[in-house]
Every structure is written in C-alpha cells, then in structure tokens.
Amino acid sequence: MATTTSQMRMPPANVRSLRLGVRGYSLTIKAVTTLILAAGAAFIIIPLLYMLSISLRDRSQVRQGSLDLIPMRHVEVSIDGREQPLYRVTVDGTVREMALVRRAPGGMGLFVDPAAPAQTYELVLREQSPVRVIAIHPENYPEALTVVPFGRYFFNTLLVTFVGMIGMLFSCSLVAYGFSRFRARWLNVLFLVLLSTIMLPRQVTLLPVYVLYQNIGWVDTLLPLIVPQFFANAYDVFLLRQFFMTIPLELDDAAKLDGASPLQTLLYVIIPMARPALVTVAVFHFLYAWNDFYEPLIFLHSRENWTMAVGLQTFNALYAVNTHLIMAASVVMIIPPIILFFLSQRIFMQGVVITRMAEK
C-alpha cells in the first residue's frame, strides 16, 4: 500500500487527457479567430493599398490597369518613330526581348526585334510577358495639392473640426453633468426628449435652419459649421452621461465638503476621471466633421470657404481623367483621421468599453 507523494499528486490519465483536449480546443478557437480577423483586416486594407499605389503612378500606368500593388510601368522602345511596349518572347526555344507593334486577331501579336525591325514574328500574346520596371511618381502629391487650393481647404477643415470639437466638448460635458449628477422633476423626461432628436433627420430641419442663417448673414461662412457645436448634441451627451454615471457620487460629496462648487467639481473631479469618454467623443466628432460633405455643400458657396470634402468632390468632377491625382488628394485627406486614431487608440478603446458597460 505504499504510495509515493508524486503519484498521489499526479492527476488521473483521463483528467490529463481532458485538460489537453480543452487546451487544444481553446488554441483552435484562437487560431480560427485570428485567421478570420486577419482576413477581415486584409479585406479592408487592400483597397487602401491600391489607392496609395495608384496615387504613385502616372497616367500611362493607370491606363494599363495593372493590379500590382507596386507601381510598375511597361518598358517601351522606339520602332519607326513610335514607342512600342517591350515583351519577353520565346522564339524557337530562345527567350528574346521584342516589341509588340500590332495586335492580331485570335489573340495573336506581331513582334519585332528592335535591332532588326524589318522581320516580324506572329506569336500568341498571352504566352508572352511584358518587360516592366518599378516607376514611382511622388510628384503627384504636390501637383494634386496645387492644381486646386487644397491648402486653403485643409485650413478650413482644421478650423471647423477643432473649434467645433472644443465647443462640443464644452457644451456636452455641461449637459451630461447636469443629467447625470443633478436631481430635478421631469429631468428624465427632458433627457428622453433630447434623445428623441437623434431620430430626426437633418433634411427635415435643413430649410428653416438655412433660412435662419441666411437672415443673420451666416451663409457662405464657416459659422454654420462651428457655432451649432457649442450647443450640445444628443449622441455625445448620451455617451458622456453614461460614463459620468459610473463615477461614484461619493467623490462629489467629498468635493462639496472641501467647498467646491458644482462647476469646480466638474472641472477638477469629473473631467479628469472621464478622459477616456472625452477622447472617444472627440474622435467621433473629428471623424464626423472631417468627412462631412452635406452641410459644407449646402452652406458654403465660395471656393475659398470650401472644406476638404467639398474640394475633393469638385476636384474629382474637374479632373476625372487624372485618376492618379484624385487618389493622391484622397490619400492626403485620410491621413489625419488615421494618425489621430493610432495616437488615441488605447484610450479610445478604453472609453468605448467603459461606456458600453455603463449602458448595460
């Protein structure tokens, strides 16, 4: 009946096999999840890579319709005073470089040797490979940004975005603080009325708002895009209120015992603790204001007042044949939101998670 201590502590074989099975199942789930997320990320990022690739090509490269991510161009040689594409062809078992001078019926092509253009060779075109080299054109960016005054558009967009963001954070913080910390009769009813405005389409209020701005002389200025942000909107108020409600009320009582007013409590107690939620709504507002096309199109008539969204759309209409320049301007437009997201990613995700927990 003698049993060693190691034998007594060792789990039975069926328990060990069960643990190994559970561990293997967990690893399989993680591997499948990682593959699905990687496939989704690739599906999303490939169009962005193609946009970047096209922005670095010239017009001839764009017309070639190549699906390569790296900008390539066909090598051309002069045949009888005309530039013809160069191919690697197989003639009598020998690989040679010849120029395609004409396409023939049945998928055939007429090729000539640049050194002896008098003799032609009729070969199956799809069996030959074009000679291509890497050709990157970074000059597309300064050209695209100077054809139209994108610098002015960029400044207008920054002004609308950041000044409006300051107004949004100021007004929404005050309103959310009132709804989350104060107690008054009909306060919940007022909050429901505020939330109901989310369901109201902007097109419904467009005409009276436009008439109002026209009467006070704000049409064709940036004021209709900035000033309304200083009056709280329901969506951001809701997110901030839900986050404020997760902050213990005991902190307000402690601040009150120290002689702090409600405004001081908001500034020195609530705001520092609500930084993740504030960053979250700030990022949401930045993306909304930066990409907004509808309101700037309605209220801004002069070209010098346009934002990037309106300027890019007009640029697309005027220079539709210059796809590479359009893509270059589009890349410049999406760079600031990407940079902002990566800089605030950690605290942004923290704010989203905590706000979702508060909603539950």
VEXLOKE-585689 format. One line per field, with one value per residue: residue number from 1; residue in one letter; x negated, y, z negated of N, C-alpha, C in turn. Coordinates in steps of 0.001 Angstrom, whole numbers, plus 500000, padded with zeros to 6 digits. Each point is the difference from the previous one (the first is absolute). Layout:
% residues N
pos = NUM|... $
code = A|... $
n_c1 = X|... $
n_c2 = Y|... $
n_c3 = Z|... $
ca_c1 = X|... $
ca_c2 = Y|... $
ca_c3 = Z|... $
c_c1 = X|... $
c_c2 = Y|... $
c_c3 = Z|... $
% end
This chain:
% residues 360
pos = 1|2|3|4|5|6|7|8|9|10|11|12|13|14|15|16|17|18|19|20|21|22|23|24|25|26|27|28|29|30|31|32|33|34|35|36|37|38|39|40|41|42|43|44|45|46|47|48|49|50|51|52|53|54|55|56|57|58|59|60|61|62|63|64|65|66|67|68|69|70|71|72|73|74|75|76|77|78|79|80|81|82|83|84|85|86|87|88|89|90|91|92|93|94|95|96|97|98|99|100|101|102|103|104|105|106|107|108|109|110|111|112|113|114|115|116|117|118|119|120|121|122|123|124|125|126|127|128|129|130|131|132|133|134|135|136|137|138|139|140|141|142|143|144|145|146|147|148|149|150|151|152|153|154|155|156|157|158|159|160|161|162|163|164|165|166|167|168|169|170|171|172|173|174|175|176|177|178|179|180|181|182|183|184|185|186|187|188|189|190|191|192|193|194|195|196|197|198|199|200|201|202|203|204|205|206|207|208|209|210|211|212|213|214|215|216|217|218|219|220|221|222|223|224|225|226|227|228|229|230|231|232|233|234|235|236|237|238|239|240|241|242|243|244|245|246|247|248|249|250|251|252|253|254|255|256|257|258|259|260|261|262|263|264|265|266|267|268|269|270|271|272|273|274|275|276|277|278|279|280|281|282|283|284|285|286|287|288|289|290|291|292|293|294|295|296|297|298|299|300|301|302|303|304|305|306|307|308|309|310|311|312|313|314|315|316|317|318|319|320|321|322|323|324|325|326|327|328|329|330|331|332|333|334|335|336|337|338|339|340|341|342|343|344|345|346|347|348|349|350|351|352|353|354|355|356|357|358|359|360 $
code = M|A|T|T|T|S|Q|M|R|M|P|P|A|N|V|R|S|L|R|L|G|V|R|G|Y|S|L|T|I|K|A|V|T|T|L|I|L|A|A|G|A|A|F|I|I|I|P|L|L|Y|M|L|S|I|S|L|R|D|R|S|Q|V|R|Q|G|S|L|D|L|I|P|M|R|H|V|E|V|S|I|D|G|R|E|Q|P|L|Y|R|V|T|V|D|G|T|V|R|E|M|A|L|V|R|R|A|P|G|G|M|G|L|F|V|D|P|A|A|P|A|Q|T|Y|E|L|V|L|R|E|Q|S|P|V|R|V|I|A|I|H|P|E|N|Y|P|E|A|L|T|V|V|P|F|G|R|Y|F|F|N|T|L|L|V|T|F|V|G|M|I|G|M|L|F|S|C|S|L|V|A|Y|G|F|S|R|F|R|A|R|W|L|N|V|L|F|L|V|L|L|S|T|I|M|L|P|R|Q|V|T|L|L|P|V|Y|V|L|Y|Q|N|I|G|W|V|D|T|L|L|P|L|I|V|P|Q|F|F|A|N|A|Y|D|V|F|L|L|R|Q|F|F|M|T|I|P|L|E|L|D|D|A|A|K|L|D|G|A|S|P|L|Q|T|L|L|Y|V|I|I|P|M|A|R|P|A|L|V|T|V|A|V|F|H|F|L|Y|A|W|N|D|F|Y|E|P|L|I|F|L|H|S|R|E|N|W|T|M|A|V|G|L|Q|T|F|N|A|L|Y|A|V|N|T|H|L|I|M|A|A|S|V|V|M|I|I|P|P|I|I|L|F|F|L|S|Q|R|I|F|M|Q|G|V|V|I|T|R|M|A|E|K $
n_c1 = 499178|498760|500275|499236|499399|499047|500158|500028|499023|499591|500664|501177|499832|501229|499579|498791|500595|500879|498994|499322|501153|500248|498708|500062|501188|499459|498891|500826|500793|498896|499533|501199|500138|498713|500237|501152|499420|499000|500916|500720|498861|499646|501237|499775|498798|500379|501278|499617|499463|501094|500706|499201|500159|501288|499948|499223|501030|499534|500440|498836|499437|500776|499747|498837|500615|498751|500082|498785|499659|498898|499883|500468|499047|500619|498950|499738|500027|499154|501126|499192|499368|500462|500487|499362|500954|499090|499845|500059|499508|500643|498859|500507|500721|499860|499683|500783|499473|501327|500255|501103|500110|500660|501255|499996|500915|500916|499814|499701|498698|499747|498881|499145|498835|499825|499127|501074|500573|499207|499535|501184|500515|500793|500293|500279|500827|500953|499248|500029|498900|500704|499127|499946|500006|499460|501132|499419|501136|499131|499598|500749|499408|498828|500035|500465|499099|499421|500543|500514|500545|499417|498974|500745|500326|498728|499645|500914|499596|498722|500311|500757|499041|498916|500407|500594|498856|499354|500807|499818|498700|499959|500795|499508|498828|500356|500566|498992|499249|500787|500055|498698|499853|500773|500854|500919|501122|500474|498950|500530|501123|499313|499432|501181|500422|498917|500157|501230|499202|499434|501285|499720|500326|498755|500490|500596|498887|499616|501237|500641|499063|500138|501311|499878|499109|500870|500976|499183|499940|500354|500878|499264|500165|498969|500701|500769|498717|499776|500800|500713|498694|500196|500936|500064|499441|501061|499358|499248|501108|500610|498954|499904|501309|499968|498964|500576|501002|498873|499876|499435|501217|499323|499479|501243|500399|498904|500222|501276|499530|499228|501285|499980|500153|501236|499715|499524|501078|500690|499375|500046|501222|501072|499592|499131|501056|500564|498689|500138|501069|499291|498971|500863|500707|498782|499619|501153|499868|498729|500334|500995|499311|499004|500895|500507|500903|501011|499690|498696|500540|500827|499150|499055|500008|499195|499165|499710|501299|499722|500515|499216|501096|500413|498804|499958|501267|499764|498901|500765|500905|499048|499405|501144|499343|499695|500205|498771|500380|501121|499318|499112|500981|500538|498783|499779|501215|499624|498893|500563|501140|499175|499306|501130|500499|498858|500024|501297|499398|498989|499942|500027|499295|499232|500142|499809|499040|499477|500158|499578|499033|499855|500086|499258 $
n_c2 = 498803|499849|501289|500316|501108|499782|498705|500395|500853|498975|500856|499403|498913|499665|500443|499391|498957|500144|500238|498982|499314|500472|499763|498812|499821|500476|499265|499001|500305|500150|498865|499404|500499|499651|498836|499928|500440|499136|499080|500338|499997|498872|499556|500573|499492|498943|500453|500153|498793|499597|500693|499552|498784|500220|500507|498922|499922|499926|500848|499786|500031|501051|500429|499556|500522|500162|498754|500281|499657|499477|501323|499459|500089|499926|499255|501152|499608|500733|499798|500386|500540|498810|500363|498818|499257|499755|498835|499079|499610|498892|500004|498863|500068|501183|500456|500870|501210|500082|500882|500256|499774|498841|500152|498682|499651|499458|501152|500288|500099|501113|499285|500958|499660|500766|498988|499254|501209|499610|499105|499474|499835|499050|500447|498984|501015|499155|499392|501276|500429|501063|500806|499907|501250|500130|500696|500706|500654|500321|500458|498897|499858|500576|499221|498952|500341|500218|498981|499631|501044|498796|500841|500801|498986|499641|501272|500158|498826|500342|501194|499477|499120|500728|501089|499292|499320|501157|500535|498900|499928|501306|500066|498952|500437|501247|499704|499204|500961|500875|499243|499886|501260|500791|500330|499913|500627|498963|499753|498844|500714|500985|499031|499450|501225|500161|498792|500432|501022|498875|499723|501282|499711|500211|499225|499546|500229|499478|499993|499765|499053|499627|500100|499390|499135|499910|500022|499215|499664|498770|500041|499014|499632|499898|501076|499694|499802|501172|501053|499226|499816|501301|499363|499369|498886|499330|499671|501099|500686|499139|500007|501320|500100|499046|500680|501192|499223|499597|501310|499505|500077|499064|499950|500124|499082|499291|500251|499682|498984|499907|500290|498936|500872|499887|501243|500291|499388|500627|501157|499815|499511|500463|501170|500112|499574|500928|500025|498692|500364|500991|499172|499115|500884|500373|498730|499664|501099|499688|498717|500397|500914|499138|499036|500975|499586|499549|500323|499696|498985|499938|500170|499328|501228|500783|499943|501236|499715|499325|498851|499099|499656|501262|500418|498883|500186|501292|499687|499091|500970|500840|499084|499590|500521|500854|498713|500044|501152|499450|498898|500805|500760|498855|499595|501219|499822|498750|500679|501216|499472|499461|501119|500689|499057|499924|501323|499898|498985|500007|501298|500002|498896|500561|501145|499346|499235|501020|500747|498941|499845|501312|499807|498941 $
n_c3 = 500000|500218|499860|501018|499549|500934|499688|498708|500340|500708|500852|499979|500777|499597|498797|500115|500517|498988|499151|500540|499916|498770|499674|500608|499418|498863|500235|500307|498962|499260|500530|499911|498768|499767|500611|499338|498870|500261|500342|498929|499268|500622|499798|498819|499754|500732|499899|498740|500032|500634|499110|499027|500524|500223|498771|500107|500848|501238|500914|500596|498806|499725|501224|499539|498938|499604|499514|500411|498752|500524|500095|501083|500898|501169|500252|500578|501259|500687|500693|500975|498973|499685|498803|499922|499364|499057|500630|499053|501157|500322|500672|500514|498863|500572|498791|500634|500097|500236|500952|499335|501296|499905|499592|500083|500897|499177|499355|501234|500095|500659|499922|499640|500485|498929|499944|500352|500058|500972|499158|500269|498771|500431|498763|499176|499905|499592|500908|500324|499448|499588|500493|498679|499579|498803|499959|499048|499874|499050|501189|500009|498817|500203|501088|499333|499074|501171|500644|498841|499370|499998|500034|500755|500779|499923|500153|500951|500462|499819|500505|500950|500207|499801|500622|500944|499986|499900|500915|500704|499692|500202|501037|500614|499547|500245|501161|500354|499491|500590|501085|499766|499575|500724|499057|500922|499843|500639|499223|499616|499861|499448|499283|499827|499717|499257|499479|499917|499766|499491|499800|499782|501255|500418|500960|498884|499326|501147|500502|498841|499821|501267|499880|498816|500473|500978|499116|499327|501293|499619|500994|500497|498723|499186|499668|501063|500275|499393|500132|500835|500136|499759|500684|498857|500465|500367|501088|500076|499773|500796|500861|499875|500115|500906|500463|499927|500395|500622|499916|498893|499459|499329|501224|500456|499129|500289|501302|499729|499262|501077|500228|500784|500956|500504|500415|498789|499544|500951|499766|498693|500096|500643|500489|498958|499318|500748|499888|499692|499292|499479|499915|499516|499301|499579|499939|499412|499260|499772|499904|499202|499316|499908|499877|499273|500835|499308|498763|500147|500660|498960|499012|500634|500488|499292|501018|499593|499887|501082|499600|499414|499352|499907|499585|499284|499664|499844|499322|499429|499925|499615|499244|500537|501045|499043|500159|500456|500544|500411|500291|500546|500492|500377|500354|500479|500496|500255|500246|499830|500506|500900|500139|500013|500773|500687|499963|500246|500614|499140|499848|501344|500103|499086|500649|501140|499442|499329|501111|500707|499079|500113|501330|499692 $
ca_c1 = 500822|499108|500227|499128|500699|500185|501102|501255|500320|500187|501400|500231|499747|501159|500024|498959|500444|501051|499356|499346|501036|500522|498958|499948|501197|499826|499027|500639|500910|499195|499395|501054|500378|498920|500055|501164|499687|498976|500654|500784|499078|499479|501090|500198|498813|499576|500386|499155|498694|500149|500115|498643|499229|500421|499576|498577|499814|500334|501231|499831|500060|501387|500718|499642|500925|499295|500473|498855|499964|498826|500160|499115|500307|499469|498839|500320|498874|500415|500027|500461|500437|501117|499651|500715|499648|499009|500416|499103|500689|499259|499936|499151|499406|499098|500689|499459|500798|500524|501027|501313|500336|501410|500771|500637|501178|499754|499073|498621|499338|498846|498842|498789|498768|499597|498743|500287|501456|500595|500585|501063|500313|501374|499977|501167|499700|500129|498870|498827|500044|499467|498843|500458|499096|500657|500020|500760|500100|500449|500354|501454|500583|499982|500797|501421|500347|499847|500925|501062|499449|500264|499488|501088|501024|499482|500095|501417|500449|499429|500694|501334|499925|499470|500797|501245|499737|499940|501370|500750|499574|500452|501449|500481|499585|500897|501337|499904|499801|501294|500905|499488|499729|501057|501322|501056|501247|500077|498662|499933|500817|499191|498947|500628|500273|498707|499637|500906|499512|499122|500823|500450|499015|499520|500693|501257|499728|499074|500579|500094|498668|499360|500638|499506|498626|499980|500497|498989|498785|498984|499820|498710|498946|499773|500749|501013|499368|499268|500812|500916|499316|499984|501292|499790|500754|500535|499188|498836|500502|500355|498781|499353|500852|499839|498701|500027|500770|499150|499138|500735|500513|499243|498991|500673|500221|498707|499662|500892|499505|498799|500406|500023|501295|500261|499133|498665|500049|499919|498693|498866|500271|500644|499281|498780|500321|500753|499164|500272|501260|499813|499212|500862|500927|499195|499645|501229|500295|498986|500328|501227|499760|498995|500577|501327|500127|501359|500189|499155|500509|501198|499797|498808|500135|498745|498960|499023|500561|500280|499225|499326|500973|500597|498940|499629|501060|499888|498778|500336|500833|499245|498826|500386|499070|498749|500312|498864|500041|501146|499594|499014|500738|500771|499071|499714|501183|500223|498856|500263|500786|499233|499017|500726|500460|498880|499476|500954|500654|500125|500981|501275|500608|500382|501231|501105|500338|500611|501317|500909|500328|500929|501318|500645 $
ca_c2 = 501197|501158|500890|501170|501282|500439|499242|500476|501319|499940|499753|498800|500151|500590|501438|500634|500038|501016|501312|500183|500236|501359|500934|499952|500661|501441|500471|499966|501146|501210|500018|500307|501405|500836|499935|500770|501419|500358|500091|501241|501138|500054|500430|501438|500803|499882|501199|501135|499810|500280|501447|500528|499593|500782|501391|500104|499667|501054|499717|498807|498823|499799|499456|498601|499200|498949|499744|499915|501025|500839|500667|499514|500510|499222|500563|500243|500295|500731|499237|500879|501269|499826|499247|498728|499260|498938|498719|498844|499007|498755|499705|498831|499562|501017|501159|501242|501197|500566|501020|499705|501097|499961|498848|499299|499223|498694|500081|500007|501289|500125|500456|500241|500203|501408|500095|499680|500164|499624|498667|499922|498680|499918|499123|500064|501136|499690|499176|500860|500814|501343|500455|501110|500475|500801|501438|500695|501432|500789|501372|500118|500642|501469|500429|499913|500964|501369|500248|500746|500458|499065|500563|500777|499055|499304|500920|500141|498764|499976|500998|499500|498781|500150|500979|499309|498991|500692|500346|498784|499481|500929|499975|498656|499678|500684|499400|498643|500116|500319|498849|498848|500289|500761|499388|501001|499464|499900|499962|498843|500294|500887|499203|499236|500932|500244|498812|499854|500805|499183|499389|501036|500159|501373|500601|500597|501332|500743|501213|501105|500392|500773|501326|500723|500415|501000|501264|500611|500217|498968|499132|500181|500152|498771|500047|498946|498713|500074|500470|498988|499032|500520|499621|498559|499054|498909|498785|500157|500151|498674|499260|500586|499769|498616|499861|500740|499253|498976|500642|499978|501274|500376|500990|501297|500400|500400|501307|500990|500247|500832|501333|500135|500229|498980|500190|499555|498538|499526|500274|499416|498628|499193|500067|499165|498580|499656|500221|499044|500320|501248|499687|499238|500887|500914|499277|499898|501302|500283|499237|500553|501322|499918|499362|500544|500577|500497|501375|500951|500192|500840|501341|500670|500240|500498|498983|500195|499524|498565|499053|498981|499084|500668|500231|498740|499624|500885|499585|498755|500321|500770|499272|498591|499168|499908|499161|499972|501223|499870|499088|500688|500901|499177|499495|501108|500259|498964|499880|500496|499085|498804|500395|500270|498750|499243|500698|499917|498695|499323|500674|499959|498699|499970|500767|499269|498851|500432|500567|498884|499386|500885|499877|498793 $
ca_c3 = 500000|499991|501136|499921|499990|501389|500564|499410|500541|501447|500321|500816|501435|500679|499699|500810|501393|500103|499996|501297|500999|499817|500443|501455|500526|499817|500985|501316|500074|500134|501331|500977|499806|500529|501462|500466|499835|500980|501311|500012|500091|501367|500875|499818|500279|501400|500777|499629|500634|501430|500151|499867|501176|501171|499805|500326|501409|500944|500739|500839|499133|499605|501154|500183|499210|499268|498646|499100|498963|500264|501307|501059|501337|501111|500692|501414|500903|501191|501247|501091|499439|499063|498805|499935|498775|500149|499427|500038|500818|500264|501437|500245|498739|499470|499443|500542|499729|501231|499850|500581|500903|500362|499550|501118|499577|499391|498874|500481|500032|500898|499257|500777|499247|500175|500756|501403|500055|501294|499914|498996|499465|499515|498832|499107|499124|498573|499576|499870|498778|500242|499222|499169|498953|498959|500320|498957|500316|498837|500400|500141|498816|500125|501149|499655|498958|500500|501105|499320|498711|498917|498758|499416|499573|498824|498864|499647|499356|498653|499187|499696|499198|498647|499246|499698|498979|498712|499632|499693|498703|498953|499820|499674|498634|499074|500036|499466|498551|499399|500055|499243|498588|499350|499882|500125|500535|501451|500601|500885|501175|500849|500610|501078|501095|500649|500773|501143|501126|500836|501042|500927|501091|500205|501138|499543|499441|500860|500575|499026|499530|501068|500029|498831|500223|501061|499454|499116|500777|499747|501168|500671|499005|499242|498743|499854|499712|498729|498875|499447|499154|498632|499414|499874|500816|499177|500037|499120|498634|499509|499681|498834|498824|499573|499344|498745|499009|499405|499001|498724|499487|498801|500375|500006|498608|499436|500551|499389|498641|500123|500413|501453|500634|501033|501155|499615|499941|501375|500590|499283|499575|501033|501277|500021|499971|501210|501174|501097|500679|500738|501197|500907|500711|500819|501225|500789|500589|501016|501200|500585|500581|501058|501185|500299|501334|500212|499518|500733|501358|499940|499435|500520|501435|500560|500026|498931|498737|500064|499202|500798|500610|501160|500965|500638|500923|501160|500694|500695|501164|500986|500469|499940|500773|499246|498847|499085|499188|499089|498938|499166|499114|499057|498993|499087|499174|498991|499090|498636|499154|499656|498982|498757|499401|499444|498825|498886|500091|498704|499151|500719|499754|498594|499858|500622|499174|498753|500311|500286|498713|499303|500633|499512 $
c_c1 = 499137|500182|499130|500825|500270|501140|501341|500412|500288|501463|500153|499811|501170|500118|498966|500417|501106|499410|499325|501016|500570|498985|499891|501192|499881|499017|500599|500933|499224|499388|501025|500416|498949|500014|501163|499725|498947|500602|500840|499124|499431|501063|500211|498799|499562|500481|499172|498627|500067|500142|498627|499158|500367|499556|498532|499710|500241|501212|499873|500061|501431|500788|499670|500886|499338|500547|498860|500063|498810|500167|498949|500389|499343|498795|500353|498726|500559|499862|500620|500606|501175|499544|500889|499567|499080|500473|498832|500749|499097|500111|498997|499265|499063|500815|499313|500931|500395|501109|501283|500421|501472|500641|500743|501217|499598|499020|498549|499445|498806|498857|498832|498838|499573|498716|500207|501498|500632|500704|501019|500237|501434|500059|501289|499703|500024|498851|498728|500173|499407|498804|500432|498944|500808|499887|500933|499946|500525|500372|501502|500613|499903|500806|501485|500410|499841|500896|501205|499470|500340|499431|501067|501113|499578|500098|501454|500512|499448|500725|501376|499929|499599|500747|501353|499823|499933|501406|500824|499630|500486|501497|500506|499582|500917|501366|499972|499795|501317|500944|499532|499884|501147|501305|501040|501222|499972|498624|499865|500827|499235|498884|500557|500333|498713|499589|500883|499542|499038|500775|500455|498963|499601|500732|501288|499784|499150|500586|500153|498647|499291|500590|499512|498590|499910|500447|498969|498643|498899|499765|498728|498914|499859|500825|501094|499429|499341|500934|500966|499317|499898|501345|500086|500866|500313|499047|498818|500423|500335|498756|499331|500828|499836|498658|499996|500730|499201|499059|500771|500436|499254|498907|500597|500222|498701|499580|500868|499556|498750|500318|500053|501429|500265|499108|498573|499935|499893|498585|498881|500222|500512|499175|498715|500287|500708|499174|500229|501278|499862|499182|500860|500925|499232|499597|501223|500317|498991|500331|501239|499717|499020|500602|501344|499986|501329|500137|499049|500477|501195|499662|498826|500093|498689|498908|499022|500510|500236|499127|499402|500998|500612|498939|499593|501055|499958|498771|500250|500819|499196|498867|500256|499018|498680|500253|498870|499975|501160|499638|498971|500682|500812|499109|499682|501180|500183|498844|500313|500897|499234|498983|500688|500437|498848|499420|500915|500660|500239|501078|501371|500721|500432|501306|501206|500452|500725|501377|501008|500402|500997|501400|500734|500464 $
c_c2 = 501256|500792|501233|501276|500484|499254|500469|501338|499961|499715|498743|500296|500637|501494|500731|500089|501026|501398|500285|500267|501402|501030|500007|500681|501514|500570|500016|501187|501293|500102|500360|501464|500942|500012|500810|501492|500455|500125|501270|501230|500139|500488|501508|500797|499923|501172|501235|499885|500275|501501|500660|499657|500827|501450|500206|499603|501231|499563|498743|498720|499708|499368|498531|499066|498870|499871|499864|501118|500939|500658|499535|500675|499115|500735|500120|500320|500678|499110|500898|501288|499907|499148|498758|499247|498827|498748|499024|498874|498790|499672|498865|499566|500992|501204|501265|501146|500633|500983|499546|501183|500004|498735|499418|499229|498649|500023|499965|501424|499978|500641|500208|500163|501458|500155|499710|500081|499571|498655|499967|498548|500049|498939|500158|501026|499605|499134|500815|500873|501373|500299|501241|500331|500810|501475|500694|501495|500767|501425|500173|500779|501526|500506|499997|501078|501440|500305|500788|500374|499076|500498|500813|499083|499281|500887|500169|498768|499888|500973|499504|498826|500289|501050|499389|498933|500628|500367|498791|499459|500885|499856|498626|499575|500657|499328|498595|500013|500314|498815|498849|500269|500718|499207|501101|499339|500090|499944|498825|500210|500908|499222|499148|500889|500309|498809|499836|500827|499231|499428|501007|500179|501457|500683|500689|501431|500867|501321|501117|500460|500840|501406|500844|500516|501059|501359|500683|500128|498985|499086|500417|500450|498669|499945|498937|498629|499973|500300|498938|498965|500475|499791|498481|499186|498755|498808|500108|500195|498645|499208|500539|499776|498569|499791|500721|499224|498861|500570|500082|501394|500460|501021|501396|500499|500441|501370|501090|500326|500871|501400|500211|500231|498903|500153|499561|498478|499395|500134|499198|498561|499151|499964|499171|498500|499535|500182|498970|500316|501280|499776|499255|500913|501002|499330|499855|501321|500334|499278|500557|501324|499932|499458|500584|500691|500732|501471|500995|500259|500950|501437|500759|500111|500432|498939|500164|499523|498491|499208|498933|499093|500611|500237|498734|499547|500853|499652|498727|500272|500704|499194|498494|499102|499814|499212|500009|501243|499960|499094|500646|500956|499217|499444|501088|500239|498958|499876|500543|499099|498748|500317|500226|498701|499229|500682|499844|498630|499379|500633|500044|498673|499869|500759|499291|498851|500435|500580|498910|499303|500861|499906|498759|500150 $
c_c3 = 500000|501286|499833|500070|501411|500652|499472|500610|501493|500300|500837|501482|500719|499743|500842|501465|500204|500039|501341|501097|499922|500488|501523|500647|499887|501012|501403|500192|500199|501395|501066|499895|500579|501526|500555|499890|501002|501398|500105|500110|501403|500974|499917|500498|501455|500850|499660|500645|501497|500253|499887|501219|501224|499869|500352|501441|500867|500824|500859|499167|499577|501142|500251|499186|499245|498586|498999|498969|500187|501363|501004|501315|501050|500605|501481|500768|501242|501235|501069|499451|499040|498822|499903|498733|500300|499263|499999|500705|500191|501479|500200|498742|499366|499518|500494|499611|501319|499686|500675|500861|500384|499430|501195|499497|499409|498856|500400|499966|500922|499230|500956|499038|500191|500796|501478|500221|501322|499917|498859|499598|499463|498902|499214|498913|498533|499485|499809|498751|500268|499109|499230|498954|498996|500363|499014|500276|498778|500363|500214|498841|500060|501185|499668|499011|500447|501192|499516|498624|498840|498677|499279|499498|498715|498759|499554|499266|498592|499085|499581|499031|498560|499189|499650|498936|498610|499526|499623|498630|498861|499735|499575|498602|498976|499954|499420|498492|499307|499975|499115|498506|499298|499988|500026|500612|501534|500680|500969|501267|500958|500705|501147|501190|500760|500864|501239|501199|500888|501178|501048|501104|500180|501138|499574|499526|500923|500477|498968|499485|501051|500071|498827|500234|501105|499483|499103|500691|499786|501192|500740|499030|499260|498718|499901|499690|498635|498830|499476|499112|498556|499301|500081|500952|499171|499934|499038|498554|499397|499602|498739|498736|499492|499302|498656|498914|499378|498949|498686|499553|498759|500310|500065|498578|499342|500515|499394|498577|500003|500495|501497|500478|501025|501226|499694|499894|501399|500546|499350|499548|501159|501283|499995|500018|501269|501260|501102|500767|500818|501268|501017|500795|500853|501315|500899|500698|501094|501302|500688|500711|501167|501297|500414|501368|500176|499590|500658|501431|500004|499619|500603|501514|500642|499895|498847|498646|499984|499022|500924|500712|501256|501080|500733|501001|501267|500827|500802|501255|501097|500635|499951|500738|499265|498715|498981|499114|499003|498835|499076|499030|498976|498900|498977|499057|498906|499015|498601|499156|499592|498905|498660|499332|499367|498758|498789|499908|498630|499144|500668|499746|498546|499774|500587|499124|498723|500250|500291|498692|499226|500596|499504|498556 $
% end
